[in-house]
Amino acid sequence: MYNDEIKIIEKEYKAFYLKFEYIDQNTFCIHLKKDDIIKEEEKKKKKIVDEDKNNEENIKIITDDKIKHKFLSSKYIENDNILIFYIKNHPNYFEILNNTSYNDIKIFENIEQLFNVYCPLSFKKFICEKIQAQLNKNK
């Protein structure tokens, strides 16, 4: 049986995500469309990493340290338009299990924080639409 909070996330945010998959009782995978602001930020971060890879002082470090090289490379493997997160629901927070983002934040108090960090424009629009629907419902 899946965690009730995960079921609520799947239902409440259906219009917001592209794909939702259950992994186990407390873990799920969610596919979010990237906002343009996030794409631009990723390009900047990737450029910095690429410059670091080409810097002579860092070439030896990256070549010798396969883990670091794998980490640097793995940040930019994801699809250009989709963020894929494997998320574990702990009793008081959500944890991103995979390493697929420009942002190093891994822990969120609630799922809305994750959406706000990784898809701020889409999330703002989503929240505004929910508020407007609620206001229209109460008229």
N, C-alpha and C positions, 0 to 999 in steps of 0.2 A: 504494500500500500504506500502511496506517495504522500509526502508531507502536505498538510492542508495549505500551508502558506505558499508552497510552490503551485498548487492547483489554483489558488487565488491569482497569483502572478500570471499564470497562463491565461486565465479568463479575463482579468481586468485590463491587461496590456496587449490583447490580441491584435488590435489595430496598429500597435506600435512596432512589433517585431515581425521579421520575415519568416522565421521558423523556430519552433520550440520542440525540444526533445527531452524526454525523461531519461536519465542515466541510471539512477538508483533512487532510493527513498528520499535522500536529502540532496541530490545532485541533479542538475539539469544543464542543458546546452541551449543557448539562445543566439540567434543570428540577428544582428541589428544592422540597419543600413547606416553607413557613415554620413555625417553631415559634412558639407564642404569645409567648414571651419576646422574640422578634425583632419580632413585630408591635407589641408595646407600645413597644419602643425606637424603631421607625420612626415611630409616632404622636408620640412626644416630639420627635424630630428634625424631623418635618414641621411640628409646631406652631412650633418655633423658626424654621424657614425662612419659614413663613407670617407670623409676627410680623415678621421681617426685611423681608419684602416690603411689609408695611403701614407700617413705620416711615418717616416722612417723609424722613429723611436717606438712606435706602436706595432709595426709590422712584426718584429721579433716576438713581442708579447703575445700578439694575436696568433701567430704561427705556432708558438710553443704552448700556448694555453688553449687547447681545443675546446674546452668548456666555454671560455669567454668568447671565442670565435663563434661557436654554435649559438650562444646567447645573442650576440650582436646580429647574426644573420637571421635568427628565428623571429626577431621582432618584426620583420618585414615580409614574411612569407604569405600572410593572409591575403585574401582577395582584395582588390583595390576598392571595392564599394561595400564590402560587408565585414563587420566585426563579429567574430565567433568567440563566444565566451563559454567556458565550462565553469559553472558556479555551484559552490557548495553552500547550502543553507545551514548555518550553525544556529544555536539557540538565540544569540543576540546580534548576529551580523551575517553578512554574505561575504564569501571569499572567492575571488577569481583564481581558479586553479591553473589555467594556462597562461602563457607568456606571449600574448598577441597584441600588445598595445603600445602606443607611444608613451602612455602614462604609466608610472610605476605604482600607482595606487592599486592595492590588492584587496583591501578590506573596506566594506561599506556597511553602515548601520542599517540601511534599508535599500531596496532595489531602485527606488527613485533617484538616489544619489548616483548610482551607477549610470542610469540613463542620462542624468544631468551632466555628468562628466564626459561621457563618450558620444552623446548625441544631443548636445544642448539645444540646438535650434528645433529639431524635431520634437524633443521632449517638451519644450516650451509651447509649441503649437498644439501638441497632444493635450497638455494640461489646460490650455485655454479653451480648446474644444469641449473638454469634459465640464469645465466650469460653465461655459455657455449653455450646454445641454441641460445642466442642472438648474440654471436660472430659468430657462425656457420651461422646464418641467414644473417649476414652482409657481409659474404665473397663473 
